[in-house]
Amino acid sequence: MQPKQLNLFRLTWPIFMDAFFHIVLGNVDTVMLSHYSGQAVAAVGISSQIFGMFIIILEFMAMGSGILIAQMLGASRRERAANIAQSSIYLNGLIGIVLIFILFFSAPFLFSLFNLSAEAYEFGVRYSQIVSVSLLFEAILICISTTMRNYGFAKEPMFVVVGMNVVNVTGNCIALFGFLGFPETGLTGVAISSCISRLLAMICIVYLYKRKLRLKLSLQGRHYIQDWKSIVKVGIPTAGESFSYQSSQILITYFVTFFGVIAITTKVITYNIMLLIMIFSYSMGQATQILIGHLVGAREHQKAHDQAIFSLKVSSLISLLIALVCYFLSETVLGLFTSDRDIIETGKTLLALSILLEPGRAFNLVLSSSLKASGDIRFPTLLGLISMWGLCVPAAFILGNVLGYGLAGVWLAFILDEWLRGLIFYFRWKKMGWVTKGLVKTEIRSSNEKEMSI
C-alpha cells in the first residue's frame, strides 16, 4: 500500500481529536463519578495513572514500529514497512495479554501504597481489576492507529475514538442513572462500560486497517523475530522517557496524598484539565514525528530540521493561548468537576501556573518527538530520567511537602522540569548531530550481516 500525501495540518488535527477524545474518555468517568462519590473520583484518578503506566508499555511497541515504518516508507521500502506493521500488532497483543494478569493481581498491592481511605481503596482495586481486561483491546488499537497515521490515514483512528466515547458515555449513563430500564451498577458498571467501548473500538480499527491499508494479518511469515528485535531496539528507549514520566507522576501523587483527600481530588481534576491543554503540543509532536521520519528516511535532513522548528513555533504559541483561555475560564471549567470552593480556588492557582508550564512542555514534546523520529532515541530517555528523577521529584517533595507550598510547589517543580528538558532538546536539535542516527542504513547493514553469516 502506497502512503497518502502527508502534511502537518492534515496529520495534526485528527491526532489532536483522537488524543482529545482519549482524554475525554478518562475525564467522562471522573465527571460522572463526581456525582456518585468523591472517594470514587480519587480512586479512579489514581487508577487512571496506574493504567497509564501499563499503556506506556504498550505504546513503546507502537512508537518503535511507527518510527521504523515512517523511515522505511520515506526510503520507499514499502514491503519492509508492511512487515513491521504486521509484526507489531501480534507482539503488542501478546504483551497486552500478559499485562492483564499483572495489573489484575497487583492492583491490591499498588493501591495499598497510597494513603487512601478504606472506601477509596476498595473502589480503586475493583475499578482497576475490571478495566485491566481492556489492555488487550488498547494494545491492538494503539498499534493499528499508529500504523495508519504513518501511512497518512489519520482521520480513521480519530473517528473510532469518537465512537468509543459515545459508547462509553452511554454505558456510564446506564451504570450510574439506570437509563433504558437497566439497573444502576455504579462504579462496576462504569468500569465495564470502559471495557466494552474499547473492545468495539478494537474491532472497528481492525476492519479499517484491512480495508484502507489492504495489509495482511497473517500468522505466517519468517520475518517476525527480526521485526520484533528491531521494534524492541527502537521502542524500549523511545518509551523510556514516557515511562519515567508516568512513574514519577505516581510518586508525586503519593506525596500529594499527605496533603489530604481534597488535595488529591484537586490534583486529579486539575491534571485532567492540563491534559486537555497539552494535547495540541502532543498532537503537533506526533504529526512532526511522522513527517520527520519520512524525511529522514528520504535523507532530506535540512527539510526535517526546518519542519521541527516550524512545528515548535506553532505549538508553543498555541499552547500558551490555550493555557490563557483555560485560566480565564477556570471558574467555569473547574465547576464542571466540583462545587467545592477550596478545590476551585486551588485549581485556579494551578491553572495560572500552567501558563508558564505549557510553552515549556511544547518545547519538550515537539523536539523530543523530532529527535526520536530522526533515530536519536537514547538521548531523550537519558535526559528524561535525569531531569524527572534528579530534579522534578525532589523539587516536588521539597517545595510541596518540606517548604509547605503544597500543590503550587508541585506545579513549580513541573515547570522547572519541562523547561530544562525542552531547552536542552532545542540546542541538541539545532546542532544537527541527529543526522547520523538514521535507522534505514542500520536496517540494511543488519540484514546484510545476517545474510553473510548464513
N, C-alpha and C positions, 0 to 999 in steps of 0.2 A: 504494500500500500504506500503510495507516494504522499508525503505530508502536505497539508494545506499551506498556503502562503501565510507567513507569520508577521504580525506587527504588535507593538507594545499595547496599544489600546484594546485590540481585539482579544488579546490574552488576559489583560489585567481585569477588565470589568467582569467577565464570567468567573474568574478566580476570586475576585472580591465578593461577588454574590454567593459563590459556593462557600467561602470562608464565613461570610456573614451569617448564612443560614445554618452552618455547622455550629457556630457560637450561639445562635438563637436557640438551637436545639437544647443546649445546656441551660440557657437563660430562661427558656419557657418552663422547664422543670422547676427552676428556682422561684420564678414569679408565681407560678400556680401553687407551688407548695407553701409559699409565704402566707397564703390564706388557709392553709391546712395546719401548719405547725412551725413555729420559729426554730425548734430543735431540728426539724426535718431539713430546714434551709441550711443550717450549719453543717449537718451530716452530709447532705448531697453536695455542698460546696467542696468539702474535703474529699468526698468520694470522686468528684469530677477531677480533682488534681491527681489523685492516685490513678484513676482510669487514664488520665493524660500521660502518665509515665509509661503505661503499657502501650498506649497508642504511639509514643515516640519509638518504641522498639519496632513496631510495625512500619512506621514511617521511614526508618533508616533503609529498609529494603526498597521502598518506593523512591526515596531520594537518590539512592545509589543507582538504581536502574534508570531513573529519569535522566540523570547526568550522562550516563553511558548512552542511552537512546538518543539524546539530543546531539551528542558529539558524533555518533555513528551516522545519524541522518544528515548532519552537516557535511560529513565526509562521503556521503552517497553510499554508505554501506547498509542498505535497507534490509537485507536478509539477516545480517547480524543484529540489527536493531529489533527486528521481529522476534528473533530467538530469545533475546534478553527480556523482552516484554513478556513472552510466554513463561519463561523460567521464573521470573519474579513473582508471578501470580501463584504458582504452585508452592514456591518457597515461603511466601508470606502466609499462605493458607495453613501450611504445616506449623509455622511459628504461632499463628493465631490460635490453633487448637491447643498447643502447649500452654500458652498464656492463659487460656480459660481456666485450666486446672490450677495454675499458680495463683491467679487472683482469687478464685473461689476459696481455696483452702488457706490463703494467707490473710484474707480480709479481717478475721477476728484479731490477729496479731497486729496488723497495721493500724487499726483503729484504737487499739489499746495504747498506742504510743502517744495519742493526743489526749489533752486534758478536757475530756468531754463528759457530759452527764450520762447517766445510765440510759436514758431515753435516746439521746443523740447517738450514743454508741450502737444501740440496737438498730436504729434507723439506718446508720451508715453501713453496718455489716450486711443487713438484709438487702439494701439497695445495690451494693457493690457485687454481692454474690449473684444476684439476678442479672444485672447488666453485663457481667463477665461473659455470658454466652454470646453477646454481640461482638466480641473481639474477633471472631472468625469472619463475621459479616464486614466489619470495618477493615480487616486485613485485605480482603479482595476488593472492596470498594476503593480503598486508598490506592492500591497498585494500578487498577484499571484506570482510575481517574487521572493519575499521573501520566500514564502512557498516552491516553487520549489527548491530553493537553500538549504533550511533546510532539504529537502528530498534527497539532493545530485544531483539534476538536475540543475547545474549551467550554462551549455552551452546554454540551450534553451532560457532563457531570453536574453543572450548575442546576439544570432542570431536575435531575434526580434528587439532589439535596433539598430543593424546594418542595418536591413531593414528599420527601421523608419528613419534613417539618409539618406538613399538613396532616399526615397520618399521625405523627406524634402528638400534636395539639388535640386532635380528635380523640385519640386514646386517653390523653390526660383528662379531658372533659368527662369522658365516660368513667374513668377511675375515681376522680375527685368529686364529681357532682351527679353521678348516676344518670347521665344523658341516655336517651334512646331506650329507657327502661332497664338498663343494666344496673346491677348492684354497685354501690360505692366500694372500691377496694383500696383506696388511699395510696400510700407510698408504694406498696407492692404493685398495684395497677400501673402507677407511673413508670416504674422500672420495666414492667412487661411491655408497656407501650413503646418505650425506647428501643427495646429489642426487636419488636415487630416492625417498627419503622425502618430500622437498619437492615433487617432481613429483606424487606421488599425493595429497598434501595439497592442491595447487592444483586438481586435478581434482575432489576432494570438495567444496571450498569453492565452486567454480563451480556445481556441482549444487545445493548447499543455497541459494545465492543465488537461483537461478531458482525453486526450489521454495517457499522460505519467504517471500521478499520479492515474488516474481512481477514483478520488474523486468526490462525488456528488456536485451539485449546486442546491439543492432543497430548496424551501422556507419553507418546513415543518420541524418541529423539535422543541423540548421543551428545547433545550439547549442554545438557543440564548442569553437570558437575563443573564444567568450565565456566558457564554463565554464573552459577551460584558463587564461585570463587571471585569472579570479577565484581559481582554486585556487593558481596560482603566486604571486599577490599576497599571499595569506594564508600559503601553505605555506613559502615561502623564509624569511621572518623567523621563522616558527614553528619550523622545523627548525634555524635558525642556532645556537640555544643547544646543541642536541644534537650538531650537527656540531662545534662548538667544543669541546665536552666530549670527544668521541671523538678529535679530532686532538690535543688537549692530553694525553690519556692515552697516545697513541702516543709523543709526545715524552718524556713522563715515563718510559715504558718504555725508551726509548733511554738515558736517564740511568741506569736500573737495570742495563742490560747491562754497565756498567762495574764493577758490584759482583760480577760472575761468574755462571756458569750456575746455581748453586744459588739465588742471589738472584732470577734471572729466574723459575725454576721456583716459588719460594716466592710471588712476586708473582702469578703466573698462578693458582696453586692458591687462595691467599687471596682474590684478587679474585673468583674464581668463587664462593667461599662467600659473599662480601659481596653478590654479585648476588642470591643466594638470600635474603639478609636484606632487601635493599632492595625486593624485588618487591611487598611489601604496600603500601609507600608509593607505588610506581609505579602499582599497580592502583587504589588509592584515588584517586590523582591523575587517572587516565584516566576512572574512573567519575564523579568530580566534574566533570571537563571536559564530559562528555556532558550531565549534569544541568544544569550552569550554562549551557551552550549553548542548551538548550531553554528555560530560564527567562529568559535574556536575550532570546532571540527573541520570547518572550511578554511581554517588558518587565516581568517580576516581579523587579526588581532587589534588593529587600530580602531576598526568599527566596533569591536567588542568593548574596548576601553571607553570610547565616546558614548556608547549606549548606556553603560553603567553610570557615568557621570550625569547624563541627562536624566535617567531614572531617579537618581539620588536627589537632584534639584526638585523635580516634580513631587517626589514622595515626601521630602522634608517640609516643603511648603504646605502641601495639602494636609499633612498630619497635624501641623501647627494650627491650621484653620479649623479642622475638626475638633481638636482639643479645646480651642477657644469657644466654639459653639456649644460643646458639651458642658463646659464650665458655666456659661451664661444661662444655659437651660438646666443647670444641675438640680434646682429645686423640683422641677417637673420630672426629670429623668429619675432621680432618686425616689421620688414619690410613687413611681410605678412599682417599686420593690417594697417600700415600707412607709409607715406613717410615724415611726419613732423619730422624734426631733433630735435626739442625741446622734443617731445613726446618720440622719440627713446633714447635720451641721459638720460632723467629722468627714463625711463623704464629700462635702463641698470643698473642704480644705484639701483633701487628697486630689480632687479633680483640678484644683488650682495648681497644685504641684505638677500635675500631668502635663500642663502647658510647657514646662521645662523638660519633662521626660520624653515626650513623643517625638520631637525632632531628632533627639539623640538615638532613639530606637529606630527611626527611619534610616539613619546612617548605618546602624548596625545590621538591620535586616537586608537592606538592598546590597550593601557591599560584601557582607558575609556570603549571601547567595551568589554574588558575582564571582567571588574567589573560588567557591566550591564548584561552580559551573565550569570554570577555567581549568580545573584539575588541581588547584592549590587547596587541598582538602584538609590537611592536618593542622595548618596554622590557625584557622578559626576555632577548631576544637581546643587546641592547646591554650589559646588566649582566653577562651570561654572558661575553661577550668580555673585558670589563674585568677581572672577577674571576678568570677562569681563566688568562688570559694575563698579567695585571698582578700577580696575587697567587699563584695556585696553582703555576704552572710555575716562576717564580723562587724561590718558597719551597721547592718540592720539590728544586730544584737546590742551593740554599744549605744547607738543613737536611740533605739526604741526601748530597750529594757534597762540598760545601765543609767543612761542620762535622763531617761523618763520622757522622751519626746513621743512615745507611743507610735501610732500608725504613721504620723507625719515623719518620724525618724526613719521608719522603714522605707517610706517613699523617697526620702533623700538618698538612702543607700541605693535604691533602684536608679536614680538619676546619675549618681556617680558611676555606677557600673555601665550603664548604657552609653554614656558619653565617652568614657575611656575606651571601650571596645570600638565604638563607631569611629572615633578619630584615628585610632591605630589602623583599623581596616582601610580608612581613606588613604593614609600615607603609603600603606603597602600596595594598594591598587595603583596609585599614581606612579610608583616606581616600576611597575610592569614586570616584576620578576616572575609573575604567573605565566608569562608567555611560554616558558619552557616546560610547563606542567601538564600539557595536553595529554589526554588518555588514549587517543586513537593510535598514535605511534607506539604506545606501550602495549596496546592490544595486539597490534601487528607483530611486534617483537616477540611477545609471549607465544603467539601462535606459531611463529617461525621456529622458535626454540623447541617447542613441543614436537614439531614435525622432524627436526634434525635429530632429536633424541630417539625418535621412533626409527 
